[in-house]
Amino acid sequence: MAKVTVDKQLRELVEKLGALRIATLVDDPKYLTITEQYREASDRLAEALGKAIDEADADYREFSAGVKDAIKAVKDALEQMERVAQAIVLVAKVLDVAGKVVVKLVMA
């Protein structure tokens, strides 16, 4: 069977977890877990660099299938955070204008 590496998949997971960690508030209860997972993924990446495994290996196959789902879940979380941030900006603009309207109503 062919030998494969996990470097690329782990690197992508590390990058996405890093982005999620940066986007998460430090006081968020999930921040510590995200940080721990980021560090563990980074450590595993460092250990795996330049090494290959048989692509038919059951653990590799489970990893390969699972890492795709994990990366997608992190991407989805980042997109959700971005949508929340965009909503906050839009609401802030509307509230600013609403304040101006209310001032005009009160002054009328």
MDTraj code that builds the backbone (N, CA, C; nanometers):
import mdtraj as md
import numpy as np

residues = "MET ALA LYS VAL THR VAL ASP LYS GLN LEU ARG GLU LEU VAL GLU LYS LEU GLY ALA LEU ARG ILE ALA THR LEU VAL ASP ASP PRO LYS TYR LEU THR ILE THR GLU GLN TYR ARG GLU ALA SER ASP ARG LEU ALA GLU ALA LEU GLY LYS ALA ILE ASP GLU ALA ASP ALA ASP TYR ARG GLU PHE SER ALA GLY VAL LYS ASP ALA ILE LYS ALA VAL LYS ASP ALA LEU GLU GLN MET GLU ARG VAL ALA GLN ALA ILE VAL LEU VAL ALA LYS VAL LEU ASP VAL ALA GLY LYS VAL VAL VAL LYS LEU VAL MET ALA".split()
xyz = np.array([
    [0.0827, -0.1186, 0.0000],
    [0.0000, 0.0000, 0.0000],
    [0.0872, 0.1251, 0.0000],
    [0.0285, 0.2328, -0.0462],
    [0.0998, 0.3606, -0.0548],
    [0.1148, 0.4232, 0.0832],
    [0.2231, 0.4950, 0.0982],
    [0.2488, 0.5672, 0.2220],
    [0.1989, 0.7112, 0.2050],
    [0.1412, 0.7652, 0.3108],
    [0.0905, 0.9020, 0.3088],
    [0.1374, 0.9753, 0.4338],
    [0.1379, 1.1075, 0.4247],
    [0.1712, 1.1882, 0.5409],
    [0.0453, 1.2589, 0.5901],
    [0.0488, 1.3055, 0.7128],
    [-0.0647, 1.3775, 0.7691],
    [-0.0313, 1.5250, 0.7898],
    [0.0882, 1.5656, 0.7444],
    [0.1351, 1.7026, 0.7657],
    [0.0346, 1.8071, 0.7169],
    [-0.0092, 1.7932, 0.5935],
    [-0.0957, 1.8947, 0.5326],
    [-0.2281, 1.9060, 0.6083],
    [-0.2868, 1.7922, 0.6409],
    [-0.4149, 1.7936, 0.7111],
    [-0.3999, 1.8534, 0.8505],
    [-0.2954, 1.8135, 0.9208],
    [-0.2728, 1.8685, 1.0540],
    [-0.2402, 2.0181, 1.0477],
    [-0.1637, 2.0584, 0.9481],
    [-0.1295, 2.2000, 0.9334],
    [-0.2563, 2.2837, 0.9130],
    [-0.3453, 2.2345, 0.8289],
    [-0.4704, 2.3079, 0.8057],
    [-0.5532, 2.3154, 0.9335],
    [-0.5572, 2.2050, 1.0085],
    [-0.6309, 2.2045, 1.1350],
    [-0.5694, 2.3045, 1.2331],
    [-0.4371, 2.3072, 1.2416],
    [-0.3678, 2.4010, 1.3301],
    [-0.3997, 2.5450, 1.2892],
    [-0.3950, 2.5737, 1.1599],
    [-0.4247, 2.7087, 1.1118],
    [-0.5670, 2.7513, 1.1469],
    [-0.6625, 2.6614, 1.1259],
    [-0.8022, 2.6946, 1.1545],
    [-0.8243, 2.7108, 1.3049],
    [-0.7649, 2.6236, 1.3842],
    [-0.7778, 2.6358, 1.5299],
    [-0.7133, 2.7655, 1.5795],
    [-0.6009, 2.8029, 1.5189],
    [-0.5355, 2.9282, 1.5551],
    [-0.6254, 3.0469, 1.5266],
    [-0.6894, 3.0451, 1.4116],
    [-0.7813, 3.1536, 1.3756],
    [-0.9011, 3.1570, 1.4702],
    [-0.9519, 3.0394, 1.5046],
    [-1.0655, 3.0311, 1.5967],
    [-1.0246, 3.0817, 1.7351],
    [-0.9062, 3.0470, 1.7772],
    [-0.8543, 3.0923, 1.9080],
    [-0.8438, 3.2445, 1.9112],
    [-0.7932, 3.3026, 1.8047],
    [-0.7796, 3.4485, 1.7977],
    [-0.9169, 3.5158, 1.7978],
    [-1.0123, 3.4546, 1.7305],
    [-1.1458, 3.5139, 1.7190],
    [-1.2317, 3.4951, 1.8444],
    [-1.1876, 3.4086, 1.9351],
    [-1.2651, 3.3795, 2.0554],
    [-1.2202, 3.4702, 2.1696],
    [-1.3157, 3.5263, 2.2397],
    [-1.2840, 3.6110, 2.3540],
    [-1.2168, 3.5290, 2.4642],
    [-1.1201, 3.5876, 2.5305],
    [-1.0449, 3.5175, 2.6347],
    [-1.1355, 3.4733, 2.7493],
    [-1.2398, 3.5493, 2.7785],
    [-1.3283, 3.5123, 2.8891],
    [-1.4383, 3.4144, 2.8474],
    [-1.4396, 3.3745, 2.7204],
    [-1.5342, 3.2729, 2.6738],
    [-1.4952, 3.1394, 2.7369],
    [-1.5911, 3.0654, 2.7916],
    [-1.5594, 2.9368, 2.8544],
    [-1.4904, 2.8368, 2.7599],
    [-1.5093, 2.8519, 2.6307],
    [-1.4499, 2.7590, 2.5339],
    [-1.3071, 2.7972, 2.4953],
    [-1.2632, 2.9158, 2.5338],
    [-1.1303, 2.9642, 2.4942],
    [-1.0200, 2.8693, 2.5409],
    [-1.0263, 2.8250, 2.6643],
    [-0.9231, 2.7367, 2.7174],
    [-0.9189, 2.6043, 2.6405],
    [-1.0344, 2.5484, 2.6103],
    [-1.0402, 2.4231, 2.5340],
    [-0.9831, 2.4416, 2.3945],
    [-1.0203, 2.5505, 2.3296],
    [-0.9681, 2.5788, 2.1950],
    [-0.8162, 2.5933, 2.2001],
    [-0.7659, 2.6639, 2.3010],
    [-0.6217, 2.6828, 2.3161],
    [-0.5515, 2.5492, 2.3368],
    [-0.6080, 2.4638, 2.4208],
    [-0.5490, 2.3312, 2.4457],
    [-0.5487, 2.2469, 2.3182],
    [-0.6581, 2.2512, 2.2436],
    [-0.6653, 2.1746, 2.1192],
    [-0.5669, 2.2293, 2.0168],
    [-0.5527, 2.3596, 2.0106],
    [-0.4562, 2.4213, 1.9206],
    [-0.3145, 2.3739, 1.9537],
    [-0.2802, 2.3763, 2.0812],
    [-0.1460, 2.3324, 2.1225],
    [-0.1236, 2.1844, 2.0940],
    [-0.2245, 2.1027, 2.1211],
    [-0.2111, 1.9594, 2.0950],
    [-0.1958, 1.9330, 1.9456],
    [-0.2746, 1.9998, 1.8630],
    [-0.2635, 1.9825, 1.7179],
    [-0.1256, 2.0283, 1.6698],
    [-0.0759, 2.1383, 1.7254],
    [0.0575, 2.1878, 1.6891],
    [0.1652, 2.0872, 1.7269],
    [0.1540, 2.0311, 1.8463],
    [0.2507, 1.9307, 1.8915],
    [0.2474, 1.8076, 1.8020],
    [0.1270, 1.7620, 1.7691],
    [0.1137, 1.6440, 1.6821],
    [0.1716, 1.6734, 1.5437],
    [0.1506, 1.7936, 1.4934],
    [0.2071, 1.8313, 1.3643],
    [0.3586, 1.8259, 1.3697],
    [0.4181, 1.8798, 1.4752],
    [0.5636, 1.8788, 1.4893],
    [0.6171, 1.7360, 1.4934],
    [0.5457, 1.6482, 1.5595],
    [0.5877, 1.5078, 1.5685],
    [0.5735, 1.4348, 1.4351],
    [0.4746, 1.4735, 1.3554],
    [0.4430, 1.4012, 1.2321],
    [0.5231, 1.4474, 1.1108],
    [0.5869, 1.5639, 1.1201],
    [0.6580, 1.6192, 1.0038],
    [0.7566, 1.5185, 0.9447],
    [0.7431, 1.4971, 0.8147],
    [0.8358, 1.4118, 0.7425],
    [0.8150, 1.2627, 0.7603],
    [0.7118, 1.2233, 0.8322],
    [0.6855, 1.0803, 0.8541],
    [0.5642, 1.0382, 0.7725],
    [0.5627, 0.9113, 0.7330],
    [0.4534, 0.8601, 0.6496],
    [0.3957, 0.7337, 0.7113],
    [0.2707, 0.7064, 0.6763],
    [0.2009, 0.5878, 0.7258],
    [0.1278, 0.5218, 0.6093],
    [0.1033, 0.3940, 0.6215],
    [0.0294, 0.3199, 0.5196],
    [-0.1126, 0.3746, 0.5122],
    [-0.1556, 0.4103, 0.3918],
    [-0.2888, 0.4689, 0.3765],
    [-0.4013, 0.3720, 0.4103],
    [-0.3725, 0.2437, 0.4206],
    [-0.4741, 0.1453, 0.4549],
    [-0.4868, 0.1269, 0.6069],
    [-0.3973, 0.1877, 0.6829],
    [-0.4003, 0.1756, 0.8284],
    [-0.5346, 0.2255, 0.8815],
    [-0.5981, 0.1476, 0.9687],
    [-0.7315, 0.1816, 1.0190],
    [-0.7320, 0.3152, 1.0942],
    [-0.6314, 0.3387, 1.1752],
    [-0.6263, 0.4648, 1.2489],
    [-0.6071, 0.5827, 1.1541],
    [-0.5245, 0.5654, 1.0518],
    [-0.5062, 0.6728, 0.9547],
    [-0.6379, 0.7016, 0.8832],
    [-0.7079, 0.5982, 0.8431],
    [-0.8341, 0.6172, 0.7721],
    [-0.9361, 0.6894, 0.8603],
    [-0.9385, 0.6546, 0.9894],
    [-1.0288, 0.7222, 1.0825],
    [-0.9876, 0.8693, 1.0980],
    [-0.8567, 0.8940, 1.1105],
    [-0.8058, 1.0311, 1.1194],
    [-0.8416, 1.1094, 0.9946],
    [-0.8158, 1.0520, 0.8787],
    [-0.8379, 1.1203, 0.7520],
    [-0.9839, 1.1610, 0.7355],
    [-1.0741, 1.0726, 0.7720],
    [-1.2166, 1.1041, 0.7625],
    [-1.2558, 1.2072, 0.8684],
    [-1.2059, 1.1922, 0.9877],
    [-1.2427, 1.2816, 1.0975],
    [-1.1859, 1.4209, 1.0842],
    [-1.0641, 1.4323, 1.0331],
    [-1.0011, 1.5645, 1.0244],
    [-1.0756, 1.6539, 0.9261],
    [-1.1304, 1.5961, 0.8218],
    [-1.2085, 1.6750, 0.7260],
    [-1.3305, 1.7360, 0.7950],
    [-1.3993, 1.6550, 0.8747],
    [-1.5161, 1.7041, 0.9475],
    [-1.4757, 1.8088, 1.0513],
    [-1.3633, 1.7864, 1.1190],
    [-1.3162, 1.8807, 1.2207],
    [-1.2809, 2.0157, 1.1573],
    [-1.2103, 2.0122, 1.0465],
    [-1.1728, 2.1364, 0.9780],
    [-1.2983, 2.2105, 0.9308],
    [-1.3936, 2.1378, 0.8772],
    [-1.5190, 2.2004, 0.8324],
    [-1.5930, 2.2621, 0.9505],
    [-1.5956, 2.1936, 1.0637],
    [-1.6643, 2.2464, 1.1822],
    [-1.5984, 2.3758, 1.2301],
    [-1.4656, 2.3804, 1.2282],
    [-1.3948, 2.5012, 1.2704],
    [-1.4209, 2.6145, 1.1703],
    [-1.4185, 2.5820, 1.0409],
    [-1.4492, 2.6836, 0.9385],
    [-1.5899, 2.7390, 0.9594],
    [-1.6850, 2.6495, 0.9846],
    [-1.8233, 2.6923, 1.0074],
    [-1.8335, 2.7825, 1.1298],
    [-1.7617, 2.7478, 1.2360],
    [-1.7624, 2.8306, 1.3572],
    [-1.7057, 2.9692, 1.3281],
    [-1.5976, 2.9736, 1.2510],
    [-1.5388, 3.1036, 1.2146],
    [-1.6349, 3.1863, 1.1303],
    [-1.7023, 3.1211, 1.0366],
    [-1.7993, 3.1922, 0.9534],
    [-1.9147, 3.2452, 1.0377],
    [-1.9578, 3.1654, 1.1339],
    [-2.0663, 3.2082, 1.2225],
    [-2.0223, 3.3298, 1.3042],
    [-1.8983, 3.3256, 1.3537],
    [-1.8463, 3.4389, 1.4301],
    [-1.8394, 3.5636, 1.3422],
    [-1.8025, 3.5460, 1.2165],
    [-1.7955, 3.6583, 1.1240],
    [-1.9355, 3.7156, 1.0998],
    [-2.0347, 3.6272, 1.0863],
    [-2.1725, 3.6746, 1.0662],
    [-2.2210, 3.7502, 1.1895],
    [-2.1842, 3.7030, 1.3069],
    [-2.2224, 3.7723, 1.4305],
    [-2.1572, 3.9108, 1.4334],
    [-2.0295, 3.9165, 1.3985],
    [-1.9588, 4.0446, 1.3973],
    [-2.0231, 4.1417, 1.2982],
    [-2.0598, 4.0911, 1.1810],
    [-2.1253, 4.1758, 1.0814],
    [-2.2602, 4.2255, 1.1324],
    [-2.3338, 4.1385, 1.1992],
    [-2.4635, 4.1770, 1.2540],
    [-2.4462, 4.2861, 1.3594],
    [-2.3441, 4.2735, 1.4425],
    [-2.3186, 4.3738, 1.5461],
    [-2.2896, 4.5096, 1.4827],
    [-2.2104, 4.5099, 1.3773],
    [-2.1783, 4.6361, 1.3086],
    [-2.3050, 4.6971, 1.2491],
    [-2.3864, 4.6169, 1.1830],
    [-2.5101, 4.6671, 1.1234],
    [-2.6057, 4.7203, 1.2296],
    [-2.6192, 4.6482, 1.3389],
    [-2.7080, 4.6921, 1.4470],
    [-2.6561, 4.8226, 1.5064],
    [-2.5259, 4.8340, 1.5241],
    [-2.4681, 4.9573, 1.5788],
    [-2.5005, 5.0767, 1.4895],
    [-2.4901, 5.0588, 1.3584],
    [-2.5224, 5.1671, 1.2651],
    [-2.6693, 5.2061, 1.2750],
    [-2.7561, 5.1061, 1.2805],
    [-2.8998, 5.1323, 1.2890],
    [-2.9327, 5.2022, 1.4206],
    [-2.8712, 5.1583, 1.5299],
    [-2.8973, 5.2223, 1.6590],
    [-2.8486, 5.3664, 1.6598],
    [-2.7384, 5.3932, 1.5922],
    [-2.6870, 5.5299, 1.5828],
    [-2.7882, 5.6189, 1.5107],
    [-2.8379, 5.5695, 1.3998],
    [-2.9376, 5.6455, 1.3232],
    [-3.0673, 5.6558, 1.4036],
    [-3.1056, 5.5494, 1.4729],
    [-3.2270, 5.5532, 1.5547],
    [-3.2145, 5.6610, 1.6617],
    [-3.0961, 5.6754, 1.7172],
    [-3.0736, 5.7807, 1.8163],
    [-3.0972, 5.9182, 1.7575],
    [-3.0516, 5.9400, 1.6358],
    [-3.0728, 6.0679, 1.5689],
    [-3.2216, 6.0928, 1.5433],
    [-3.2921, 5.9872, 1.5017],
    [-3.4357, 5.9982, 1.4745],
    [-3.5102, 6.0309, 1.6037],
    [-3.4757, 5.9613, 1.7104],
    [-3.5440, 5.9825, 1.8386],
    [-3.5193, 6.1254, 1.8874],
    [-3.3981, 6.1754, 1.8714],
    [-3.3682, 6.3137, 1.9096],
    [-3.4602, 6.4080, 1.8335],
    [-3.4753, 6.3862, 1.7043],
    [-3.5628, 6.4706, 1.6237],
    [-3.7080, 6.4586, 1.6688],
    [-3.7507, 6.3394, 1.7059],
    [-3.8878, 6.3192, 1.7532],
    [-3.9104, 6.3931, 1.8856],
    [-3.8150, 6.3850, 1.9726],
    [-3.8256, 6.4492, 2.1035],
    [-3.8232, 6.6008, 2.0887],
    [-3.7431, 6.6494, 1.9976],
    [-3.7279, 6.7932, 1.9779],
    [-3.8486, 6.8536, 1.9033],
    [-3.9249, 6.7693, 1.8341],
    [-4.0363, 6.8202, 1.7531],
    [-4.1542, 6.8632, 1.8371],
])
top = md.Topology()
chain = top.add_chain()
for i, resn in enumerate(residues, 1):
    res = top.add_residue(resn, chain, resSeq=i)
    for name in ("N", "CA", "C"):
        top.add_atom(name, md.element.get_by_symbol(name[0]), res)
traj = md.Trajectory(xyz[None], top)
